[in-house]
Amino acid sequence: MDLRMIFVWASFIFCLGLTTGGILVLFRDTKSGKIPSFRYLQYYLVLIYTFGFYALWSKVFFLIFFSQNTTPEENRIVTNFLTVLGTPFLITGKLMLVWWSMSLLKKKPEILLQASALIIVFLIVMLYISYIRFAVLANIPQIYGVFGISISLLMVSILIFSEITYLTKKQKQTFIFLVFFSGLVYILLFLASHNPPVVELIFIFLFFLTHTALAVYFTYAIKLTVEAEKTPSVFSFNAFIEKYSITAREAEIVQYIYQGKTNQEIADKLFVTVQTIKDHTHRIYQKTEVKSRAQLTLLLRDFHI
């Protein structure tokens, strides 16, 4: 096996690993799964993976294993046919990405703006097709490149000037960079004429990597945000403890109550009986002058916890 084949199989295995990992992260994360429209992100990644294997890798393997027995013209027809068959997966996947991104905005763009943006993307693609004199089948990779870059720039322009739900300012910046970079890799499709096998493999490698990174980063960013919202901050919680003379054991129980855990769950974590937890909770209620868990949670929020 020559060096080229080793590189091809190593890239394929890496892409397969990214696909497996990305799907496991997105479909096993229950916290992110509760977010409205999160399924758009799941559909987007599945469709992108489908396009990657169905159109990109099938073309590579055809050229490696079958092109020796066919003419260059037949190779061109077959590879273009395989690529065209994957077009619906790419277009639908990118639209899912746009809809999902729109669902993250605190203030949705006007319908007219959304329609105008999509029309601009359509016109850019059509202008490029006109530029190549409608030789569509001979320039499919470049058309994909124009489409991918246009969608990426569209999303970046919207996200930069909008406030994103669920993400902090720093997380938003990283997220926008990943969106931009996922579109930037399509530039490689315009460089394929210099060294087609190498450039195409690098593109496929980055195609899987950037799209997976975008989805996985958002999923873990959401997880960190949810955990931060549930965990009281040290400074505010200390102020609460000092004001109501809460003991160390009571402080642990208060934090678990704030996280929504039941008496049984708290007892299991602290290795005590449920009655012990009830006794501590009763004393906490007396000290804070509340009558229920809901009132205690509201009181904690008054301390900006």
N, C-alpha and C positions, 0 to 999 in steps of 0.2 A: 504494500500500500504506500503510494507516494505521499509527499508532504501536503499536496493539495487536498487529497482525499481525507487525510487526518484532520485538516482544518475544517473541511465541510462537515464531517461527522461530529467533530467537537462543537461546532456552531449549532448543529441540529440538536444535539443532546442538551446544550445550554438553553436553547429556545424551548425545548420540551420541559426542562426543569422550571423555567420561568412561567410557562403556562400552568403547570401543576401547582406551583406555589401561589401564583396569582389567584387562581380559582379557589384554592383552599382558604386563602385569607379572606376573600370577598364573600364566600358562601358559608363560612363557619363563624364569622364575627356577628354575634347576635346584637351587640350594642349598636353598631353602625346600621345593621339591617332594619332597625326601627325608625331610621330617619326617612322622612317622606322622599319619594323618588329615588331611593338608593338602588332600586332595581334597574333604573336607567344605567347606572354605573356597571352593574353586573352584566346587563345585556351588551353594553358597549364593549366590555373586555372580551366576552365570549365571541362576539361578532368579529372583533379585531383578530383574535386568535384563529378563528375559522378562516378568515381571509389570508392570514399569514401562512397557514399550512396548505390551504386549498389552492391558493394562487401563487404564492411566492416559493414555497418549498417544493411543490409539485413541479414547477418549472425548472428548478435547480436539478432535481433528481432525474427529470426527463432528459435534460441536456447531458447529464453525466452518464446515464446508463443506456439511453436509447438513440441519442443523436448520431452515433457512429454509423448506424444502419439506415439513415435517412439523409435526404439532400438538405442543403441549407434552407431552401425555400420551404420544404416540408417542416423543418424545425421551427422556422419563423411562424408558420401557420398554426402549428400545435401549441407553441408557447403563448402566442397571442390569444388563442382560443381558451387556454387554461386561465390566463390572466383576466380575460373578459368575464368568464364564469364567476370569478370572485368579486367582480365589481359591486353587486348588490350588498354583499357583506360589508365591504369597506364604506360605502355610502351610508348604509343604515347605521353602522357602528359610529361613524362620525356624527350623524344626526342625534343619536342617543347621547353622545358626549356633550353636544351643544345643549340639548334639553336638560340634561342633568346639571350642567353648569348654570343654566338659567334658574334652576330650582334652588341653587345655593344663594342667590342674591336676595338680600333683605328687601330691596325695592326692585320689582320686576321692570325691565325696560318696556316701553310702549310697544303694542302690537305692530305699529307702523315701523318702529325702529328694527324690530326683529325681522319683519318681512323685507325691509330695505337691505339689511345686512345679508340675508340669504340670497337676495337678488344680485347683490354685488359679487358674492362668491360665484354665482352661476354665470354672470357676465364675464368674470375673469377667466373662468374655464373656457367659455365659448370664444373669447377673444384669442386665447392661446390656440384653440382648435382652428380658428380662422387663420392665424399666423402660420400654422403648419399646412395650410391649404387642404384642410379636411382629411389629411392622411392619418386618420385616427388609429387604425390598426398598427401602423408603423411607429406610433409615438405614444402608446398606451402608458408606459411607465412615466413619461414626462407629464402626461395629463393627470395621472395620479399625484405626481409631485406638486403640480399647480393646485390641485384640489386640497391636498393635505396642508400645504403652506397657507392657503387662503383661510381654511377653517381655523388653523392655529392662530393666525393673526387676528381673525374675527373674535375668537374667544379671549385672547389677551387684551384686546382693546376694550372689550366689555368688562372684564374682570378688574382691570386696573382702575377704572373710574366707578366701580361699584363696591359696596360693602358686602362681604361674603359671610353668610351665616356659618357657625360652627368653627371657624378658623380665626386664630389670633392674627395680628398684623404680620408677625414674622412668618407664621405658617402660610399666610396668604402669599407673601413674596416668593417663598419656595414653591408653592403650588403653581403660581403664574410662570415661574421659570421652567418648571417641568412641562407645562402646557406649550410654552414657546419652543423648548428644545425638542419636544415630540414632533413638532412641525418642521423644525430646522433640519432634521435628518433626511427629509424628502429631497433636499438639495442634491444628495448623492445620486438621485435618479437622473440628474442632468449630466452627471460625470461618467456614466456607464460606458460611454464610447471610448474612454481612455484605457480602461482595463476591466471589461465587463464582469468576468467571474469574481475578481477580488472585490470590486466596488459593490456588486450586488450582494455578496455575502456580508459585507460590512453593513450595508443598509438593512438587510434582514435582521442581523444581530441587534443593531440599534433600534429597529422597529419594535421588536419584542421587548427589549430592555426599557425603552422610554415609556411605552404604554403601560407596562406592568408597574414601573416605578410610580407613575402618575396615580394609578388606582390604589396601589398599596400604601403610598405615602398618605393619601387622603384618609384611608381607613384607619391607619395608626394615629394620625393627627386627631381624628374624631375621638378615638379611644382615650387619648391623653386629655382632651378637653372635657370629656364626660367624667373622667376620674378626678380632674381638678375641680370640677363643679361639685362633686360629691364629698371631697375631702376638705375639712375646715382648714383655713389658713392658720399658721402658728400664732401670729400676733393677735388676731381677732379672737381666737379661741382662748388664749391666755387671759384676755380681758374679760371674757365670759366667766372663766373659772374664778378669777379674783373677785369679781363682783358678787357672785352667788356662793362663794366658799365651797366649790365643788372639789371633792377628793379625787385622788388619782384613779381609783377604781370607778367612781362615778363618771369621771371624764371619759374613760374608755367606753362606758355604756352610752353616754350621750353621743359620742361619735358614731357608734353603731346604730343608734336610733335615727340619727340624722341621715345615715346611709340607707334607711328603710328596712333594716333587718328585724326579724321577729324576736320575741323573747327566747324562743327555743334556739334560734340561730346564734343569738348572743351567748346563751348559756353554753352551747357547744364550743364556741370559740374561746370562752374564758374558763371552761372546764368546771363549771359550777351548776347548781340546780336552777330550774326555771323560777322557783320560789325566791331564790336569792336575788335573781335579776329583778323580779317584781318588787322586792323590798327596796332595792337600790333605786329603782325607777320611782317608787312612791316618795322616797326622800328627795329625789331630784325635783319632783313636781312641787313638793312643799317648799323647797328652797327658792325655786324660780316662780312660784305662785301660778303655775299652769295646771290644767286638768287633763290634758291629753297629749299624745305624741304630735299631733298636728299643731297644737299651740306651742309646744316646745320647739318644733322646727321653725315656725314663724319667728319665735323669739331669737333663735340662732341667726336667722337671716337679718334681723335688726342689727346684729353685730357685724354684718357684711361677711358672714361666714359662708 
